[in-house]
């Protein structure tokens, strides 16, 4: 009976050690999951912060309203097409007229080959240009002011 009691005790100890091992794995996985979920939450909050906005200064006879604001995305497209981030229903605006893109911590404005061109502070763009808060963007008769977050 001594040997069978020893074997039973060893089996119980082995089962307890196995459960403790599994509990340790679950604990480590739970901590990792919580850490990752907190990081994901922080990234989502940072992504939801506004990058800036385009403010309508002159509607140019379109349905836009002076003072109307459009939030900026990392890549903001402007033009007549409804697929653009900012739709400008002006007869002199191209379907895909211009883009405003954040690259390397700076904002770049680029004309996308529009027929009538894009104005930056009253001058026609000849290539991509860095923009800052207060710059005025012109597409057709519509005038927009660029207001960037943190500038």
Secondary structure by P-SEA (a helix, b strand, c coil): caaaaaaaaaaaaaaaaaaaaaaaaaaaaaaaaaaaaaaaaaaaaaaacccbbbbbcccccccccccbbbbbccbbbbcccccccccccccccccccbbbbbcccbbbbbcccccccccccccccccbbbbcccbbbbcccbbbbbbbccc
